[in-house]
Amino acid sequence: MMKVFKISMLFITLAFSACSQGQNNDQTKGEKMSEKEYPISKTEQEWKDQLSDQEYLVLRKAGTERAFTGEFYKHHDDGTYTCKGCGNSLFDSDTKYESGSGWPSFYDVVSKANVELIIDKSHGMIRTEVRCAKCGGHLGHVFDDGPNPTGLRYCINSASLGFKSE
């Protein structure tokens, strides 16, 4: 009985951490946020002045909000999800779905030119990080376990998103 409990707890822990990177962001990713020039560039102080503490942690330090807590997790309005840092159009509400991961999930992007995919080798895993192509803000990760037609699951932090209603 204890073995079943331990296995169940391990499964639950892994399921809830699938999108999570934790709050310790000292580890180097595939490319440091500051190593690349983006069309929208600001000083760290300008980002801190513009963003809330949570938004700054996610967008500029590649942090993660807690599962099932984000503003857009259960959001179902029609419109476009944008980058909270720069307003870049990222996801259409028609591609949003309930993945059960605890974060807003989308099966496609508005335009592949609007996002950047980076190999992320942090935390003992190999994943694909999703960044805004205009400001370099960390959005989340993409996985290949999503629904048709793409088979992708863009697992995105609410703190990295804005929303424009239709």
C-alpha positions as a Python dict, from the first residue, in 0.01 Angstrom:
ca = {
    (1, 'M'): (0, 0, 0),
    (2, 'M'): (282, 241, 86),
    (3, 'K'): (453, 163, -245),
    (4, 'V'): (136, 254, -439),
    (5, 'F'): (110, 578, -240),
    (6, 'K'): (473, 670, -312),
    (7, 'I'): (434, 596, -683),
    (8, 'S'): (113, 801, -692),
    (9, 'M'): (283, 1094, -519),
    (10, 'L'): (576, 1076, -763),
    (11, 'F'): (336, 1080, -1059),
    (12, 'I'): (146, 1379, -918),
    (13, 'T'): (469, 1568, -851),
    (14, 'L'): (596, 1505, -1205),
    (15, 'A'): (264, 1602, -1359),
    (16, 'F'): (248, 1934, -1175),
    (17, 'S'): (611, 2018, -1248),
    (18, 'A'): (595, 1945, -1621),
    (19, 'C'): (585, 2316, -1707),
    (20, 'S'): (753, 2444, -1394),
    (21, 'Q'): (1109, 2561, -1379),
    (22, 'G'): (1101, 2658, -1014),
    (23, 'Q'): (1211, 2988, -875),
    (24, 'N'): (1587, 2920, -875),
    (25, 'N'): (1708, 3072, -1197),
    (26, 'D'): (2082, 3074, -1135),
    (27, 'Q'): (2135, 2788, -1380),
    (28, 'T'): (2240, 2874, -1733),
    (29, 'K'): (1992, 2797, -2007),
    (30, 'G'): (2065, 2736, -2374),
    (31, 'E'): (2127, 3109, -2408),
    (32, 'K'): (2130, 3375, -2138),
    (33, 'M'): (1857, 3635, -2170),
    (34, 'S'): (2110, 3919, -2195),
    (35, 'E'): (2330, 3763, -2467),
    (36, 'K'): (2100, 3838, -2760),
    (37, 'E'): (1975, 4168, -2892),
    (38, 'Y'): (1599, 4188, -2946),
    (39, 'P'): (1403, 4454, -3138),
    (40, 'I'): (1267, 4580, -2806),
    (41, 'S'): (1549, 4634, -2560),
    (42, 'K'): (1530, 4790, -2215),
    (43, 'T'): (1753, 4812, -1912),
    (44, 'E'): (1677, 4583, -1619),
    (45, 'Q'): (1556, 4888, -1425),
    (46, 'E'): (1317, 4982, -1707),
    (47, 'W'): (1176, 4626, -1704),
    (48, 'K'): (1140, 4638, -1324),
    (49, 'D'): (957, 4972, -1348),
    (50, 'Q'): (717, 4838, -1616),
    (51, 'L'): (641, 4492, -1477),
    (52, 'S'): (506, 4361, -1148),
    (53, 'D'): (744, 4150, -938),
    (54, 'Q'): (581, 3828, -1065),
    (55, 'E'): (584, 3942, -1428),
    (56, 'Y'): (951, 4041, -1398),
    (57, 'L'): (1042, 3706, -1241),
    (58, 'V'): (873, 3515, -1523),
    (59, 'L'): (953, 3732, -1826),
    (60, 'R'): (1305, 3849, -1741),
    (61, 'K'): (1437, 3576, -1507),
    (62, 'A'): (1264, 3274, -1666),
    (63, 'G'): (1071, 3194, -1349),
    (64, 'T'): (740, 3014, -1325),
    (65, 'E'): (415, 3097, -1152),
    (66, 'R'): (255, 2829, -935),
    (67, 'A'): (27, 2588, -1120),
    (68, 'F'): (-347, 2660, -1120),
    (69, 'T'): (-298, 3019, -996),
    (70, 'G'): (-254, 3230, -1310),
    (71, 'E'): (-503, 3488, -1432),
    (72, 'F'): (-548, 3318, -1771),
    (73, 'Y'): (-555, 2955, -1660),
    (74, 'K'): (-938, 2935, -1672),
    (75, 'H'): (-984, 3230, -1909),
    (76, 'H'): (-1222, 3167, -2201),
    (77, 'D'): (-1284, 3506, -2366),
    (78, 'D'): (-1236, 3552, -2740),
    (79, 'G'): (-932, 3749, -2843),
    (80, 'T'): (-554, 3748, -2868),
    (81, 'Y'): (-301, 3670, -2596),
    (82, 'T'): (-6, 3908, -2616),
    (83, 'C'): (336, 3941, -2455),
    (84, 'K'): (304, 4132, -2127),
    (85, 'G'): (646, 4286, -2189),
    (86, 'C'): (593, 4434, -2534),
    (87, 'G'): (240, 4362, -2666),
    (88, 'N'): (355, 4119, -2937),
    (89, 'S'): (64, 3897, -3055),
    (90, 'L'): (133, 3538, -2946),
    (91, 'F'): (-174, 3312, -2925),
    (92, 'D'): (-531, 3325, -3052),
    (93, 'S'): (-804, 3221, -2809),
    (94, 'D'): (-924, 2966, -3067),
    (95, 'T'): (-606, 2763, -3002),
    (96, 'K'): (-640, 2762, -2622),
    (97, 'Y'): (-744, 2439, -2455),
    (98, 'E'): (-762, 2277, -2111),
    (99, 'S'): (-453, 2057, -2080),
    (100, 'G'): (-486, 1993, -1707),
    (101, 'S'): (-127, 2112, -1655),
    (102, 'G'): (-219, 2411, -1438),
    (103, 'W'): (-104, 2673, -1691),
    (104, 'P'): (-272, 2824, -1997),
    (105, 'S'): (-214, 2588, -2289),
    (106, 'F'): (-231, 2653, -2662),
    (107, 'Y'): (-178, 2420, -2957),
    (108, 'D'): (-45, 2688, -3195),
    (109, 'V'): (99, 3039, -3213),
    (110, 'V'): (-38, 3337, -3405),
    (111, 'S'): (283, 3342, -3611),
    (112, 'K'): (603, 3140, -3578),
    (113, 'A'): (791, 3468, -3638),
    (114, 'N'): (648, 3605, -3310),
    (115, 'V'): (810, 3344, -3087),
    (116, 'E'): (1158, 3206, -3044),
    (117, 'L'): (1226, 2847, -2941),
    (118, 'I'): (1538, 2780, -2732),
    (119, 'I'): (1674, 2449, -2603),
    (120, 'D'): (1654, 2458, -2221),
    (121, 'K'): (1882, 2216, -2036),
    (122, 'S'): (1815, 2351, -1686),
    (123, 'H'): (1695, 2148, -1387),
    (124, 'G'): (1826, 1818, -1525),
    (125, 'M'): (1577, 1818, -1814),
    (126, 'I'): (1587, 1897, -2183),
    (127, 'R'): (1290, 2107, -2289),
    (128, 'T'): (1208, 2372, -2545),
    (129, 'E'): (1168, 2718, -2398),
    (130, 'V'): (931, 2965, -2566),
    (131, 'R'): (1036, 3332, -2574),
    (132, 'C'): (883, 3643, -2726),
    (133, 'A'): (1072, 3718, -3048),
    (134, 'K'): (1039, 4097, -2999),
    (135, 'C'): (1160, 4143, -2640),
    (136, 'G'): (1308, 3804, -2547),
    (137, 'G'): (1066, 3759, -2259),
    (138, 'H'): (1033, 3405, -2122),
    (139, 'L'): (682, 3274, -2184),
    (140, 'G'): (698, 2905, -2091),
    (141, 'H'): (776, 2580, -2274),
    (142, 'V'): (640, 2382, -2567),
    (143, 'F'): (586, 2006, -2556),
    (144, 'D'): (485, 1753, -2822),
    (145, 'D'): (191, 1608, -2627),
    (146, 'G'): (-80, 1847, -2743),
    (147, 'P'): (-397, 1796, -2946),
    (148, 'N'): (-445, 1796, -3322),
    (149, 'P'): (-389, 1963, -3558),
    (150, 'T'): (-34, 2046, -3438),
    (151, 'G'): (25, 1794, -3160),
    (152, 'L'): (191, 2074, -2960),
    (153, 'R'): (122, 2208, -2611),
    (154, 'Y'): (251, 2558, -2551),
    (155, 'C'): (250, 2566, -2170),
    (156, 'I'): (259, 2939, -2093),
    (157, 'N'): (274, 3145, -1773),
    (158, 'S'): (-22, 3381, -1726),
    (159, 'A'): (221, 3637, -1582),
    (160, 'S'): (388, 3663, -1923),
    (161, 'L'): (60, 3734, -2103),
    (162, 'G'): (-167, 4024, -2176),
    (163, 'F'): (-503, 3992, -2353),
    (164, 'K'): (-685, 4188, -2624),
    (165, 'S'): (-1057, 4112, -2650),
    (166, 'E'): (-1218, 4073, -2992),
}
